[in-house]
Amino acid sequence: MSNVPADLRYTKDHEWIRVAADGTAVIGITDHAQAALGDVTFVDLPKVGTSFGHGDVFGTVESVKAASDLYSPVACEILEANSALNDAPDLVNREPYAGAWMIKVKVKDPAELGALLDAAGYAATL
Amino acid sequence: MPETLARTPLFALHVELGARLVPFAGWEMPVQYAGIIEEHLAVRQAAGLFDVSHMGEARVRGRDAAKFLDAIMTNEMASIKVGMARYTVMCQPDGGCVDDLIVYRLADDEFLICLNASNAAKDLAWMRAHVGALQVEVLDECAAWAQLALQGPRAEQILGLVTATPLAPIKRFGFAFGEVAGVGGCLISRTGYTGSPGFELYLPAASAEKVARALLAAGKPHGLVPTGLGARDSLRLEANYPLYGHEISEQISPIQAGLGWTVKFTKPEFIGREALHRQAQGGLVSTVVLFSLDDRRIARQGARVFDGETPVGEVLSGTQSPVLGKPIGTALVAAGHASSAALTVDVRGHRLPLRVSAEPFVK
């Protein structure tokens, strides 16, 4: 069974989001998502300063099998993209919730966070 | 899709080994076990065991068997020696491919033919429709056989642990019948679809699991791992072997696909000869090229190919090459553009230079 940490929020598209007290958040994809993708070979991430609406495609994760879009869980502005994934895209397979975080963002409307799934809600979709 | 998927005799073993099973050509097949890249590298460096029991088999026998096959296949059939196999294409009158096949000569008047899973029923119907007045029968043996492919530099050593059949005398594209893991009547063939050395085993379906388990146990200390269709696809693409429905199809002829060596115009007559001859004489509309990309993005089937700003074709297959560490693929490109230095492929809005390769990436 895939790992679904209790302290994160989730989307039904298999992104996780870790929200900090200062209104920033870190976003990645779940253990279930990395397992379904198989060996990840490339992660295409946006430039710092770019803004996305809720549900917008912010990047692409590419595996041997397929390329999959990454969807922004909330409206946000990119503060940082994880450059470690350039050299080691397989971190996504090894550490989906840690070393393979994808973007750090400023959340534009904290009210949107309430619509995200909690761990139990996400686990129920798998 | 309400369609029921067929299962090979190894289905229970795949589940036990933790395979990810996916629908493929009407079959529920393992696409990967540990991971495609790891399995791919195991085949290049040690050995992998593939279940390819979805492949079909036809037995063609009778006084006119060789003559019949020469009339429907592009390659020469009569000259195959007993105990040897040959790769060939079976074409439509317009040169499009009905299928690509391996033909094993069992006896002067008897052949076993390996069919692609997706084409097995079509192939059998096509062959039977062209028997005419010849003395030949075409038997459907798809359910009788299971197939395993044992591939990699250690394949011969590992196979030798479970069979007393001498393997050294079996030349490339040669075969012998023998006992494997106590199972008699196995066809042991030095062939493969990976670009690494190895064997393909045609086994009585009911005994296939016994052979697979024996091979996996004997091979484990030598690095043998179970390998799925995902690695099979990346391996065959590195070796530039065509896959039906991608590099060859009812719309793409063997001449277009660079398989001209399988088309023997020295034969006075065979289905498709006229159309293929016209193509070979310079009448090609488009041609298949092998390429790599200096990028991390993979150009996949359907991605559009450009020469400068002119659309000139599309990608047929694309994957990540674990050996090269970069994306590779094939594309169908309009004649006259295949050797252009300005070819690019569009991957999600990025125009990536396409580096055409005249040679396979592994040999």
Interface residues (C-beta under 8 A of the other chain):
Chain A: G38 D39 T41 F42 D44 T60 E62 V64 K65 A66 A67 P89 N93
Chain B: R20 V31 Q32 G35 I36 I37 E38 G230 S234 R296 R297 I298 R300 T319 Q320 R348
